[in-house]
């Protein structure tokens, strides 16, 4: 993925997270936006391998990011037992990040999980770790209370073609 595409994807994830944070409850837009914006920062140092771990380490050391943001960056996209962790705020923020990451294409457009999976498998291959995680994570997310809170808003956005360009949304996201 080019740097331009990665930036569009990350900006789209950040804006979608900020928009859906109010639907989830207990997730602050002030944490949702930076978590989305920074979730793939590890790619600049690690490439496809272990980008989440490297990104979290960069955030903790280099930027002294809030520990919750670094924690969700570290864990995003990883198969998790259905409750998304013991800490309810980190669990909700992580579930929100995983849903938004799986709902924004590489060019910052809002897409269905199936459309996003097609993009991931064409880039990494159907047998890749990324494709495997993508197969496992949506079902785990759908088992969470967080999903039931954000699904109606996400479905409304997906149904409105004028809302598809998430990266192009105004900087002040309407709740």
Helices and strands as residue ranges (DSSP letters): H 3-24, H 29-38, H 43-46, H 51-62, H 67-75, H 88-101, H 113-124, H 129-142, H 145-159, G 161-163, G 166-168
